Amino acid sequence: MTFTGRASKPGAMVTPSNFMSDNAAAVCPEVLAAVAAAAPAQAAGYDGDDWSRALDGLFSALFGRPCMALPVSTGTAANALALACLVPPWGAIACHPEAHIQVDECGAPEFFTHGAKLLLCPGADGKLTPGGLDAALAGHRGDVHQVQLAALSITQATECGTVYTAAEVAALAAHARARGWRLHMDGARFANAVAHLGGDPAPLVAGLDALSFGCIKNGGLSAEAIVLFDLALADQLRWRRKRAGQMPSKGRFNAAQIIAMVENGVWLRNARAANAGAQALAAAAASRLMYPVQANEVFVQLAPGEPERLRAQGFQFYDWGDAGSNQARLVVSWDTPAEAIARLAHALQAG
């Protein structure tokens, strides 16, 4: 389901409680402190500083395999630049119809790949499967008259708030390799997925060629990371990043944010807090849940008039699905107050 863009409007004299998006969350203290610590330092520009040079080792240790990591300023840039390294202009990227690269990135993947197409492959609960891919792509000939499938892009956690297990990622990786496709993961909520599965990220990146590692939704400020596991593409990514205007001269500030999130487990701490809040809402919504709640998003089938009643109580959220469907997406952030979660849970139980 896709959001309609109709945001909530809190009623008069009610303190608003924001469940619209984790993009609205505050920046966590560790990130702000890291930026402040980097501010007075004199350092080389354009990735020549100690912070930027530390990223490759940081992520290689995190994932237990060699990789290169480069910061960018948005998740859209991370996805589009990663895919541009994996897919030629005459290529195609298989993805879910609800994937962010299809629904919410204004053609950026097509632009940065210089024309590669997105081929949409449905799957239950926002997930792709090998069988579903084969069924959706059965009519694709792949001859010179059609784009050539070159990559598979999956989202972790998905746009439905569900999580691919390590076994599911491995099956998709094997399916892609057997067909000569590259594998990209949009990890805008990767931390929430890892937290749900117990905290070990390594099994979830096995078989990936590139990962968009999200920080901003999880308490970051202005930095995401492109993590490249195919090191043969490293120079290409550097050039594409610079050409796209995503290589700041004072790169230490972006790198410092990412280090602060990863180095001491802040990324998982924040994700666990958001996931726990979503579980409280899921328990309250019970049989009205549209999808399993495995990360920090809760999709609920509300009753007629219920969206208006919730908004009158100060709850802000996005309507979902078709206009008038009374479906809602509720997103819990790392810093959503426990009191606000409890109030919304009570309101959902009241119906």
Residue, then its C-alpha position, 0 to 999 in steps of 0.5 A: m500500500t502507498f501513502t496518499g500524502r494526507a497528513s494528520k491535523p491535530g485537534a485544538m488544545v491537544t499536544p500532537s504525537n507524531f507517528m507519521s515518519d521516523n524522518a521526523a525524529a530528533v538527532c540522537p545525542e551521540v551524533l550531535a556530539a560527534v559533529a561537535a567534536a569534529a568541528p574544531a579539528q583541522a583536517a584534510g578535505y574530500d575523504g582525506d580525513d581520519w573519520s572518512r578513512a576509518l569507515d572501510g574498517l568500521f564496516s568491514a569489522l561490522f559485517g565480517r567481510p571486506c567492503m568500502a563505505l562512502p557517505v552520502s546525504t540522502g537515502t535516495a542518493a545511496n540507492a541511486l548511486a549504488l544501482a548506477c554502479l551495478v546496472p548499465p543504461w540498457g539494463a533493468i532492476a527487479c524490485h517490489p512494486e512498493a519499493h522506495i526506488q519505485v514509489d518515492e524517489c522521483g525517477a532518481p534510479e533511472f536518472f543516475t543509471h542513465g535509463a535503466k528500467l525498474l521491473l516490478c515483481p509483486g510479493a506478499d507482505g512487501k517481500l520478494t521470493p525466487g518463485g515470485l520473481d520467476a512468475a513476474l518475469a516469465g514474459h521478459r525475453g531478454d533479447v536485444h529488443q528489451v532491457q537486460l535484467a542486471a540487478l535485484s533490489i530488495t528493501q530491509a525492512t520492507e515498505c510493509g514493515t516486514v523483515y527478510t530473514a537471513a535464509e530469505v536473503a540467501a535464497l534471493a542472493a543465490h537466485a540472482r547469482a544464478r541469473g547473473w544479476r547483482l544484488h542491492m539492498d535498500g537498508a533505510r531501516f536496516a537497523n530495525a531489521v537487524a534488531h528484530l533478528g537478534g543483532d547480528p548483521a553479517p548474515l543479512v549482507a551475505g551475497l550482497d553487492a551493495l547496501s544502502f545503510g540507513c542512519i537518518k531515520n534511526g537518529g542520524l542527522s544528514a548522512e547515510a552510507i553506501v557500503l560496497f562489497d564488490l571492491a572492483l566497483a570502488d573507483q566507479l562509485r567514487w567517481r559517480r559520487k563526486r559527479a553527483g555532488q555527493m562528496p562534501s569538501k568537509g566529509r569528516f562531518n558525515a563520516a563522524q555521524i556514521i561512526a557515532m551510530v555504529e561504533n558503540g552500538v547506538w544504531l541497534r539501541n535506537a532501533r530496538a527502542a523503535n521496534a519495542g514501541a511498534q510492538a506495543l501498538a501491534a498488541a493494541a491493534a491485534s486482529r486489525l493489523m494489515y501486515p506482521v509487525q517486525a520493525n518499527e512500522v504498524f499498518v492498521q485497518l481503522a474503522p470508519g470515522e476512527p482516523e478523525r477520532l484519533r487525530a482529534q486526540g492529537f495523533q499524527f499519521y499518514d493515511w494509507g492505501d486508497a482514499g477512504s480505505n481507513q487504512a493507516r501507517l503508524v511509525v515509531s521512532w527511536d525517541t517516540p515518548a513512551e507516554a505517546i505510545a501508551r496513549l495511542a495503544h489505548a486509543l486503538q484498543a478503544g476502537 
